[in-house]
Amino acid sequence: MITMCLFFLCLLATPAAVHENNNLILTVEPEPTEVFEMDTVTMRCRCKSCNSEWFTWYKGGMERPIDYSKVNSRSTYQITSVSMSDSGVYTCRGWSYSYIESNTITLQVSERPKAVLTIEVDCSNKFEGKKVKLRCEVPGKYNDWKYVFYKNGGRYKLYGNMDVYEIGHMNRYSEYQYSCQGLLERPPSYSKLSDPIKLKAEVEAITEPILEFSQYQFWEGDLVTLHCYTQVNQWYNVSSLRYTYYKDREILKTILNESTLEFRLHRFENMSNYSCNVTNEGTECTRSSKPVALHVSELISIVILQAVPTAFVREGQPLTLACSANVLKHHFTEPLLYTFLKDGEPVTESSSSAQYTTTANESHTGEYECEGQLNTVTKRSLPVSVLVWIPVSTPVMVISGNRTTSPGDSLHISCQSSRGTDPIHYQLYFRNQQNNDIQLTEDSGPISYKLNITGEVQTGSYWCRANNSEEDEPALSNEINIMVIVPVSGASLMSNLSGTGVSKGSSIFLTCTLSAGTEPRFIWFHNDHELPSIDPAKTYALSEKGSYLTIYSVSERHEGDYYCVAVNGVGDSKTYTSSSSIVQLKIAHSSPVALIITAILITFLLVICIAFLAIRYRSYCSQWRKYVEKPKVNRQNSRLPAVPTAPPMDEWREQNNLVPAASSDDRFPIDNRPRDERLVYSMVDIKKTTGANRNESKGRTGSANADSVEYYVTYAMVNLKGSIKKNVHASEEEEGGTDDEVERQEERKMLEHVRENVYCNSENLYENF
């Protein structure tokens, strides 16, 4: 279809235009507003004062020859079937005593519109046995055209202002030529004749496309060129053709007015089917080619990535990845390049090295891939998941709330490690006041535990531990101590007071007890006045914790009402108190008769006790005396061990001539005694000397005091290993002896290192014994 441009004719002079300098006037006939190609234009030159009709015509200053076969006067210039080249500025010149030039006329010739004939038909079908519609159209600004259709070069039918002509069923051998023209009742009056269309029953508007390849053997990375060939009949109205290329029925690319497609084979494909479609943009008429198979050979083998020796690596150990691939095309000399990627991002630059080694840390955990590249061909391995195992760090335990709490409160305990490979197993423990470890909870994630306070049994240390490997020891958190304060309750007062009162000067003990309460503080009141913890007069004293009150010597100032108050709490926000009942202290006033009777009873009991002890003592001494031989006087070799003090019963023993009882080892030590705690020393016998002996003693010593009393002392070491009674019974059973003999033998076995008849006087006896 040819688009024609329409132009306007501008007439710079009209027939009425007259120049004052002369009488030569140039006009054009007829007087159109627009001149089109193939129109006839007549220009006339009129002059009233000219002597002759000899005129000369000019176009653009150049003289134009006159065709006298068309005009019969020199004053007329006629152009039949004007063309675009006839456009220009025209003038004429006449003679009136001199040459006179006319006015100018500008002639503008516009292109005549051309009719366009199209066929409305399914582009993929032939015409045989079908009706065909012909449509005529004159492009441009006029829309009131009437159309004439021509068949085989002659006028066939006029449809008024209808632009469609319908042809009946075409038979197989029909062949016709059609054209059309537009008519208008004003200039340009008619259009150019359309291009003819030849119709055949077996002719298609667009032929079936044929897809071809630039070559038949392809490798990965090769450049492929596809050609989609088709033909469009000249009479078929086509605005533009859209080519769509398919690969295995999936759109590969769409190109407008381009029948060739180039692309590169970046990956291996054993076989793929390619095809193309051709579509007329104006009518959406589409023709499709048959699929063509394309075989592509593999250039690089499958890329394999491996972790050496394993993809599970402990932090700090070496992490090694190895990549492998082969080039399958023979005589290919270019090197294969490798790139390692982590989570889709490269961690190494492309190089010929097929191994990646690093020291594992937490950031190396992820999915790794390897790319093998040869020219434009790139292949990627399957991903390998690498896990860098991080030992669990020391967990941190946090307790929200006051760590000194009371029943009814609740605390939130959290435990979490900042580092460590999941899953991390957490355990929360509690160590009570009896040092027993109790597990409260466990979880495969950070612990968040709500501790509801119920009683004092929850007082203790809390900690948690975390572990993510059976081979490593669990990591222990910090310990946090929680103190549960049980409110004080059930205060009561215990004392040694009687209902009749206490004696003046006696001591009184008061005890404040509780049925429940943690770390109580006790406050004592006397006649509703708080007692200071320290008495300046020192008449009473409080125990360290304040629960005991002792009054040393009761007097009238201590009489009155006593009670205690127990206090505890949690910080300054909670305070608990419990008060005991009141105990009254009063001094009892006894009668003289009662005091006398009490004194008599006490004296009688003391006499009975002294008599009983004396009898027992004499009986014990007589048993020892019975088994000791009579002493022999040996004053020269007498040597007594020193003792710190004299026995308190010496005088009483002298008056009654009694043998003293056995004493401890500290009482009668001797030189070089064996270091055996089972042995003690005991005085066996002591005798006063006679008067003669006393005088003899004076003569010997020469310095004897007249008041001095002399003694012969026998003492020995006592073996305490066995019991006297036990040994006596054992001897009776084995030897069958009498009781006196057996007892005497056993007594002798108990005495060792006997020193007999050691002389001493009253002075050294007092010092030594």
TIBA-405456 format. One record per residue (C-alpha): residue in one letter; y, z, x. Coordinates in pm, whole numbers, padded with zeros to 5 digits, always signed. Layout:
BEGIN
aYZX/...
This chain:
BEGIN
m+00000+00000+00000/i+00335-00100+00144/t+00638+00114+00067/m+00952-00093+00027/c+01305+00028+00083/l+01573-00060-00166/f+01927-00112-00058/f+02254-00150-00242/l+02490-00444-00215/c+02846-00341-00145/l+03104-00594-00244/l+03416-00535-00049/a+03609-00799-00253/t+03601-00896-00620/p+03707-01220-00788/a+04025-01055-00887/a+04102-00960-00527/v+04402-01175-00409/h+04567-01166-00067/e+04945-01190-00073/n+04956-01388+00254/n+04766-01681+00101/n+04608-01812-00214/l+04247-01843-00074/i+04003-01634-00272/l+03627-01584-00197/t+03390-01489-00484/v+03015-01451-00528/e+02814-01559-00831/p+02660-01415-01020/e+02807-01069-00977/p+02506-00847-00921/t+02510-00479-00831/e+02199-00526-00618/v+02053-00836-00450/f+01679-00853-00380/e+01465-01079-00173/m+01395-01420-00330/d+01711-01406-00544/t+01965-01698-00542/v+02324-01616-00428/t+02624-01853-00478/m+02961-01792-00307/r+03274-01990-00399/c+03604-02032-00216/r+03909-02110-00436/c+04258-02218-00319/k+04555-02327-00537/s+04790-02439-00262/c+04536-02614-00042/n+04596-02988+00020/s+04229-03065+00022/e+03894-02910-00050/w+03781-02903+00304/f+03639-02557+00367/t+03446-02398+00647/w+03201-02099+00595/y+03143-01814+00837/k+02890-01523+00863/g+02978-01248+01101/g+03241-01477+01259/m+02991-01757+01317/e+03026-02086+01129/r+02753-02154+00879/p+02636-02508+00796/i+02639-02625+00433/d+02334-02777+00270/y+02493-03052+00059/s+02166-03112-00117/k+02215-02784-00299/v+02591-02798-00367/n+02827-03078-00461/s+03143-02924-00320/r+03252-02786+00012/s+03400-02488-00166/t+03056-02364-00271/y+02799-02188-00042/q+02456-02123-00202/i+02153-01931-00062/t+01826-01977-00255/s+01551-01716-00214/v+01756-01480+00001/s+01583-01269+00260/m+01665-00956+00449/s+01808-01166+00729/d+02079-01310+00500/s+02253-00975+00484/g+02598-00977+00651/v+02977-01031+00619/y+03089-01372+00488/t+03434-01552+00491/c+03569-01904+00430/r+03864-02101+00579/g+04080-02373+00408/w+04380-02605+00500/s+04724-02576+00344/y+04970-02706+00603/s+04770-02465+00819/y+04435-02289+00827/i+04404-02007+00575/e+04126-01743+00588/s+03984-01584+00276/n+03894-01232+00207/t+03553-01101+00335/i+03240-01034+00131/t+02953-00815+00253/l+02613-00923+00129/q+02333-00659+00140/v+01982-00786+00053/s+01724-00525-00052/e+01349-00561-00019/r+01180-00660-00343/p+00926-00398-00456/k+00560-00499-00424/a+00299-00418-00683/v-00012-00219-00574/l-00348-00287-00739/t-00622-00020-00718/i-00968+00026-00864/e-01082+00341-01041/v-01452+00368-00968/d-01708+00615-00824/c-01693+00541-00454/s-02059+00615-00393/n-02191+00370-00660/k-02206-00007-00682/f-02029-00198-00962/e-02339-00354-01110/g-02368-00276-01483/k-02056-00059-01484/k-01705-00088-01625/v-01422-00120-01377/k-01062-00015-01432/l-00777-00190-01250/r-00452+00002-01211/c-00119-00165-01119/e+00178+00027-00988/v+00521-00062-00843/p+00650+00217-00625/g+01022+00290-00629/k+01294+00434-00844/y+01220+00225-01154/n+00963+00352-01400/d+00998+00106-01690/w+00798-00177-01542/k+00577-00404-01742/y+00268-00535-01571/v+00093-00869-01556/f-00264-00897-01426/y-00396-01216-01267/k-00757-01326-01236/n-00859-01583-00979/g-00490-01668-00912/g-00380-01738-01274/r-00212-01521-01538/y-00479-01353-01737/k-00326-01101-01963/l-00003-00903-02013/y-00035-00542-02128/g+00327-00462-02210/n+00408-00141-02026/m+00041-00045-01977/d-00061-00024-01613/v-00443-00027-01656/y-00670-00322-01715/e-01039-00261-01791/i-01308-00507-01689/g-01633-00518-01886/h-01979-00475-01742/m-02023-00671-01423/n-02347-00851-01369/r-02530-00862-01044/y-02386-01191-00924/s-02027-01154-01049/e-01744-01212-00801/y-01378-01213-00903/q-01033-01189-00745/y-00765-00985-00914/s-00391-00922-00854/c-00094-00783-01051/q+00286-00797-01074/g+00562-00584-01227/l+00833-00723-01454/l+01172-00568-01528/e+01446-00669-01771/r+01718-00608-01509/p+01735-00672-01142/p+01516-00697-00953/s+01351-00852-01266/y+01011-00877-01105/s+00810-00736-00816/k+00618-00903-00545/l+00261-00993-00628/s+00005-00733-00523/d-00259-00802-00264/p-00564-00958-00428/i-00888-00763-00473/k-01226-00930-00462/l-01491-00753-00667/k-01862-00791-00616/a-02130-00605-00808/e-02307-00494-00489/v-02000-00386-00292/e-01926-00009-00232/a-01582+00139-00191/i-01690+00358+00110/t-02014+00279+00288/e-02266+00549+00383/p-02165+00713+00718/i-02392+00681+01022/l-02396+00966+01282/e-02469+00882+01645/f-02485+01084+01974/s-02335+00983+02305/q-02672+01043+02477/y-03023+01160+02395/q-03112+01419+02669/f-02900+01734+02672/w-02903+02060+02871/e-02724+02382+02804/g-02358+02338+02899/d-02349+01959+02851/l-02063+01790+02663/v-02178+01623+02339/t-01988+01347+02155/l-02064+01277+01787/h-01957+00948+01620/c-01942+00922+01241/y-01922+00550+01145/t-01824+00426+00795/q-01641+00131+00627/v-01379+00140+00351/n-01315-00172+00140/q-00959-00298+00167/w-00900-00284-00204/y-01003+00082-00223/n-00699+00309-00236/v-00737+00548+00057/s-00463+00790+00156/s-00657+00957+00439/l-01018+01027+00532/r-01148+01376+00610/y-01449+01399+00843/t-01664+01714+00822/y-01940+01777+01077/y-02240+01998+01004/k-02497+02176+01215/d-02807+02287+01027/r-02606+02259+00703/e-02334+02490+00836/i-01984+02350+00889/l-01920+02287+01256/k-01569+02142+01232/t-01341+01940+00998/i-01109+01668+01134/l-00858+01447+00949/n-00873+01072+01017/e-01085+01127+01327/s-01441+00994+01336/t-01532+01145+01679/l-01612+01509+01765/e-01668+01656+02111/f-01817+01998+02183/r-02010+02176+02458/l-02360+02319+02423/h-02307+02675+02543/r-02650+02810+02448/f-03006+02696+02428/e-03124+02534+02104/n-03470+02391+02083/m-03367+02155+01803/s-03075+02138+01557/n-02991+01889+01282/y-02640+01742+01274/s-02472+01540+00996/c-02125+01429+00880/n-01935+01378+00553/v-01647+01136+00489/t-01407+01228+00208/n-01115+01034+00059/e-00835+01290+00039/g-00677+01128-00268/t-00986+01103-00488/e-01215+01359-00324/c-01470+01082-00301/t-01732+01193-00045/r-02012+01007+00133/s-02270+01188+00351/s-02472+01070+00648/k-02838+01135+00709/p-02919+01433+00941/v-02994+01356+01305/a-03196+01592+01528/l-03050+01701+01863/h-03282+01842+02132/v-03130+02078+02393/s-03314+02197+02705/e-03269+02550+02842/l-03069+02573+03166/i-03097+02953+03225/s-03398+03159+03135/i-03375+03480+02935/v-03160+03743+03111/i-03343+04077+03152/l-03169+04408+03226/q-03361+04714+03347/a-03264+05069+03442/v-03431+05182+03768/p-03631+05403+03747/t-03528+05520+03399/a-03236+05504+03158/f-03234+05886+03125/v-03037+06021+03423/r-02920+06370+03505/e-02553+06413+03591/g-02495+06365+03964/q-02806+06151+04018/p-02782+05777+04106/l-02780+05530+03816/t-02918+05185+03905/l-02926+04876+03679/a-03103+04554+03781/c-03048+04210+03621/s-03274+03905+03654/a-03266+03538+03536/n-03386+03192+03656/v-03229+02842+03666/l-03469+02597+03492/k-03299+02268+03575/h-03439+02122+03896/h-03215+02043+04191/f-02933+02256+04052/t-02753+02403+04355/e-02477+02614+04205/p-02534+02995+04222/l-02608+03213+03922/l-02339+03480+03871/y-02395+03823+03711/t-02161+04054+03520/f-02252+04405+03400/l-02097+04531+03077/k-02081+04873+02912/d-02017+04889+02536/g-01902+04526+02548/e-01650+04580+02830/p-01720+04456+03188/v-01773+04727+03451/t-01816+04481+03739/e-01663+04149+03831/s-01873+03835+03820/s-02072+03804+04143/s-02408+03695+04280/s-02522+04060+04305/a-02791+04134+04048/q-02772+04515+04086/y-02525+04783+03977/t-02545+05135+04128/t-02323+05438+04069/t-02337+05817+04057/a-02403+05921+03700/n-02147+06125+03512/e-02066+06185+03148/s-01862+05863+03114/h-02162+05647+03206/t-02346+05719+02881/g-02353+05407+02660/e-02509+05065+02600/y-02526+04832+02899/e-02571+04454+02905/c-02593+04192+03176/e-02445+03841+03163/g-02585+03554+03366/q-02339+03264+03408/l-02397+02912+03544/n-02103+02672+03507/t-02008+02695+03140/v-02340+02845+03029/t-02344+03220+02974/k-02640+03426+02858/r-02646+03796+02782/s-02940+04034+02804/l-03057+04273+02537/p-02871+04606+02550/v-03015+04901+02741/s-02907+05248+02627/v-02830+05477+02920/l-02811+05850+02858/v-02657+06072+03126/w-02787+06421+03062/i-02515+06686+03103/p-02629+07049+03149/v-02482+07278+02889/s-02175+07466+03001/t-02115+07836+02948/p-02061+07881+02574/v-01749+08054+02453/m-01785+08302+02170/v-01484+08383+01956/i-01462+08650+01686/s-01180+08616+01437/g-01065+08946+01295/n-01032+09303+01417/r-01322+09402+01639/t-01284+09758+01519/t-01373+09732+01154/s-01522+09919+00861/p-01782+09851+00589/g-01672+09591+00337/d-01491+09378+00595/s-01622+09046+00728/l-01583+08879+01067/h-01624+08513+01160/i-01817+08448+01481/s-01814+08106+01646/c-01998+07991+01957/q-01964+07654+02127/s-02006+07493+02469/s-01741+07249+02588/r-01989+07027+02774/g-02352+06938+02739/t-02571+06659+02608/d-02667+06690+02245/p-02865+06834+02087/i-02759+07180+02206/h-02956+07471+02064/y-02748+07783+01999/q-02866+08140+01935/l-02655+08440+01833/y-02770+08788+01943/f-02673+09148+01875/r-02754+09450+02095/n-02741+09771+01895/q-02674+10125+02017/q-03044+10170+02100/n-03024+09868+02340/n-03245+09657+02115/d-03163+09283+02116/i-03169+09129+01768/q-03133+08757+01696/l-02892+08698+01409/t-02906+08319+01373/e-02977+07992+01554/d-02863+07636+01504/s-02887+07291+01663/g-02508+07273+01667/p-02214+07505+01733/i-02257+07837+01555/s-02026+07943+01278/y-02151+08275+01147/k-02002+08512+00889/l-02079+08875+00967/n-02050+09099+00661/i-01993+09457+00774/t-02224+09700+00591/g-02262+10000+00817/e-02252+10166+01155/v-02581+10001+01256/q-02379+09686+01328/t-02187+09855+01608/g-02283+09700+01940/s-02246+09396+02166/y-02259+09040+02040/w-02321+08730+02248/c-02470+08383+02219/r-02664+08150+02437/a-02688+07771+02451/n-02960+07546+02585/n-03030+07172+02581/s-03330+07158+02812/e-03656+07345+02837/e-03641+07315+03216/d-03310+07500+03258/e-03219+07859+03182/p-02999+07908+02877/a-02627+07953+02938/l-02499+08293+02821/s-02160+08349+02666/n-01924+08639+02709/e-02012+08964+02530/i-01787+09102+02259/n-01817+09458+02136/i-01774+09540+01771/m-01714+09894+01654/v-01791+09975+01290/i-01600+10278+01170/v-01779+10451+00882/p-01528+10650+00677/v-01565+11026+00705/s-01717+11197+00403/g-01895+11517+00301/a-01707+11760+00524/s-01847+12113+00511/l-01782+12439+00700/m-02060+12654+00851/s-02001+13002+00995/n-02167+13332+01086/l-01944+13523+00842/s-02106+13767+00601/g-01991+13845+00256/t-01896+14204+00350/g-01673+14090+00637/v-01692+14107+01016/s-01640+14385+01257/k-01318+14405+01438/g-01349+14279+01796/s-01658+14067+01720/s-01680+13690+01786/i-01682+13434+01504/f-01816+13076+01521/l-01703+12812+01268/t-01860+12461+01262/c-01723+12159+01075/t-01999+11909+00981/l-01997+11570+00807/s-02251+11380+00604/a-02109+11047+00736/g-01831+10927+00963/t-01778+10749+01295/e-01580+10908+01577/p-01409+11166+01358/r-01119+11380+01465/f-01115+11739+01334/i-00808+11935+01231/w-00840+12311+01161/f-00621+12500+00919/h-00560+12875+00892/n-00383+12976+00574/d-00278+12608+00530/h-00124+12596+00877/e-00266+12354+01132/l-00413+12527+01434/p-00301+12388+01769/s-00579+12248+01982/i-00487+12497+02256/d-00411+12858+02166/p-00135+12998+02388/a-00268+13352+02327/k-00624+13240+02404/t-00767+13424+02105/y-00962+13118+01989/a-01085+12790+02133/l-01178+12449+01996/s-01464+12239+02133/e-01393+11909+02309/k-01438+11704+01994/g-01283+11974+01778/s-01582+12036+01549/y-01637+12397+01669/l-01390+12686+01636/t-01462+13006+01825/i-01264+13329+01771/y-01336+13557+02066/s-01220+13897+01936/v-01145+13924+01568/s-00834+14115+01474/e-00613+14152+01168/r-00413+13841+01270/h-00724+13628+01225/e-00784+13728+00866/g-00729+13459+00604/d-00858+13124+00472/y-01007+12865+00710/y-01097+12502+00643/c-01127+12178+00841/v-01018+11818+00778/a-01208+11524+00936/v-01002+11210+01005/n-01089+10857+01126/g-00979+10501+01056/v-00934+10142+01171/g-00607+10105+01358/d-00296+10196+01165/s-00394+10003+00853/k-00686+10213+00735/t-00715+10595+00753/y-00995+10805+00602/t-01000+11187+00553/s-01247+11445+00425/s-01170+11815+00372/s-01420+12100+00378/s-01437+12398+00148/i-01244+12716+00233/v-01405+13005+00421/q-01240+13347+00406/l-01237+13573+00710/k-01185+13952+00659/i-01253+14258+00874/a-01517+14505+00741/h-01425+14883+00767/s-01756+15086+00828/s-01805+15460+00733/p-01875+15731+01009/v-02218+15809+00862/a-02326+15448+00900/l-02207+15438+01258/i-02398+15757+01349/i-02719+15628+01192/t-02684+15296+01375/a-02628+15471+01713/i-02940+15691+01660/l-03156+15393+01580/i-03038+15202+01886/t-03100+15504+02115/f-03451+15552+01974/l-03539+15187+02035/l-03415+15205+02397/v-03627+15517+02471/i-03939+15350+02333/c-03879+15039+02546/i-03822+15238+02869/a-04139+15446+02813/f-04345+15137+02751/l-04216+14969+03067/a-04282+15279+03278/i-04642+15303+03162/r-04702+14938+03230/y-04551+14965+03577/r-04764+15263+03683/s-05079+15095+03563/y-05000+14781+03762/c-04931+14975+04085/s-05252+15173+04063/q-05455+14858+04055/w-05308+14740+04387/r-05349+15073+04558/k-05718+15086+04478/y-05811+14785+04698/v-05597+14846+05006/e-05739+15037+05308/k-05572+15352+05434/p-05297+15266+05679/k-05299+15359+06046/v-04978+15452+06215/n-04862+15194+06462/r-04493+15251+06516/q-04453+15068+06843/n-04551+14722+06698/s-04371+14766+06376/r-04142+14481+06284/l-03996+14429+05940/p-03836+14107+05814/a-03472+14128+05715/v-03371+14105+05351/p-03026+14077+05210/t-03027+14381+04974/a-03235+14683+04892/p-03441+14689+04579/p-03256+14848+04289/m-03555+15075+04206/d-03592+15234+04558/e-03470+15577+04465/w-03681+15588+04156/r-03987+15479+04360/e-03922+15753+04623/q-03904+16023+04364/n-04223+15911+04192/n-04412+15793+04501/l-04484+15457+04336/v-04590+15129+04495/p-04332+14858+04423/a-04428+14542+04231/a-04470+14202+04393/s-04144+14018+04462/s-04038+13655+04517/d-04056+13476+04849/d-03681+13520+04901/r-03721+13896+04890/f-03962+13954+05180/p-03945+13662+05424/i-04118+13679+05765/d-04081+13479+06081/n-04262+13148+06108/r-04414+13166+05761/p-04589+12854+05629/r-04372+12626+05414/d-04584+12662+05104/e-04420+12750+04775/r-04752+12890+04650/l-04724+13197+04890/v-04506+13503+04836/y-04486+13842+05008/s-04570+14168+04834/m-04548+14536+04933/v-04897+14679+04909/d-04841+15051+04998/i-04564+15287+05102/k-04605+15655+05205/k-04373+15929+05311/t-04459+16110+05631/t-04524+16488+05651/g-04287+16731+05818/a-04482+16725+06141/n-04466+16358+06144/r-04097+16374+06080/n-04050+16609+06381/e-04270+16389+06592/s-04062+16099+06489/k-03748+16275+06602/g-03903+16348+06938/r-03996+15987+06982/t-03676+15830+06887/g-03446+16103+07001/s-03189+15985+06762/a-03339+16043+06426/n-03110+16160+06156/a-03192+16497+06007/d-03158+16356+05660/s-03368+16052+05739/v-03698+16004+05561/e-03980+15818+05737/y-04227+15578+05575/y-04543+15385+05656/v-04533+15050+05479/t-04821+14809+05428/y-04737+14457+05298/a-04915+14122+05285/m-04889+13758+05183/v-05013+13685+04830/n-05203+13364+04750/l-05095+13249+04402/k-05329+12953+04374/g-05575+13116+04140/s-05572+13367+03858/i-05719+13711+03921/k-05900+13715+03594/k-06034+13367+03641/n-06172+13447+03983/v-06323+13774+03861/h-06514+13606+03579/a-06633+13330+03808/s-06769+13581+04062/e-06952+13779+03796/e-07134+13473+03674/e-07231+13349+04023/e-07314+13678+04211/g-07402+13906+03927/g-07214+14199+04093/t-07044+14493+03925/d-06697+14471+03789/d-06541+14696+04061/e-06701+14508+04347/v-06615+14167+04212/e-06257+14265+04137/r-06218+14417+04489/q-06349+14098+04653/e-06119+13876+04449/e-05818+14094+04523/r-05889+14069+04896/k-05905+13692+04872/m-05551+13690+04737/l-05406+13887+05035/e-05336+13709+05363/h-05159+13811+05687/v-05172+14182+05602/r-04941+14408+05805/e-05056+14770+05785/n-04877+15104+05832/v-04554+14962+05961/y-04321+15249+06045/c-03970+15265+05908/n-03719+15526+05801/s-03508+15538+05489/e-03225+15347+05651/n-03414+15039+05765/l-03634+15059+05459/y-03322+15024+05248/e-03195+14743+05468/n-03524+14555+05479/f-03678+14624+05143/
